[in-house]
Amino acid sequence: MMELFWTPQAIRDRDDIYDYIEADSPAAALALDELFSKKHEYSQSYA
């Protein structure tokens, strides 16, 4: 089984996206971050 992981750059990008959205809508930033996590978990089941 192949292992999928977040690269350091991807983590920085994710954090930057979160911070940008959080400035206008903390709830939307949290929802998007949770979606990223769920999609990563989902992709792990097919790797």
C-alpha positions as CSV (number, residue, x, y, z in Angstrom):
1,M,0.0,0.0,0.0
2,M,1.3,3.5,-0.9
3,E,1.5,6.0,1.9
4,L,0.3,9.5,1.2
5,F,1.7,12.4,3.3
6,W,1.7,16.1,3.6
7,T,5.0,17.7,2.4
8,P,6.4,20.6,4.4
9,Q,5.4,23.0,1.5
10,A,1.8,21.6,1.4
11,I,1.5,22.1,5.2
12,R,2.7,25.7,4.8
13,D,0.3,26.3,2.0
14,R,-2.6,24.8,4.0
15,D,-1.7,27.0,6.9
16,D,-1.6,30.1,4.7
17,I,-4.9,29.3,3.1
18,Y,-6.4,28.8,6.6
19,D,-5.1,32.1,7.9
20,Y,-6.3,34.0,4.8
21,I,-9.8,32.7,5.0
22,E,-9.9,32.9,8.8
23,A,-9.4,36.7,8.6
24,D,-12.9,37.0,7.1
25,S,-14.6,33.9,8.4
26,P,-13.2,31.7,11.1
27,A,-16.0,29.2,10.7
28,A,-15.4,28.9,6.9
29,A,-11.6,28.4,7.6
30,L,-12.3,25.6,10.1
31,A,-14.8,24.0,7.7
32,L,-12.3,24.0,4.8
33,D,-9.5,22.7,7.1
34,E,-11.8,19.8,8.2
35,L,-12.6,19.1,4.5
36,F,-8.9,18.9,3.7
37,S,-8.5,16.4,6.5
38,K,-11.4,14.3,5.4
39,K,-10.2,14.2,1.8
40,H,-6.8,13.1,3.0
41,E,-8.3,10.4,5.1
42,Y,-10.5,9.3,2.2
43,S,-7.5,9.2,-0.2
44,Q,-5.6,7.0,2.3
45,S,-8.2,4.3,1.9
46,Y,-7.4,4.0,-1.8
47,A,-3.6,4.4,-1.7
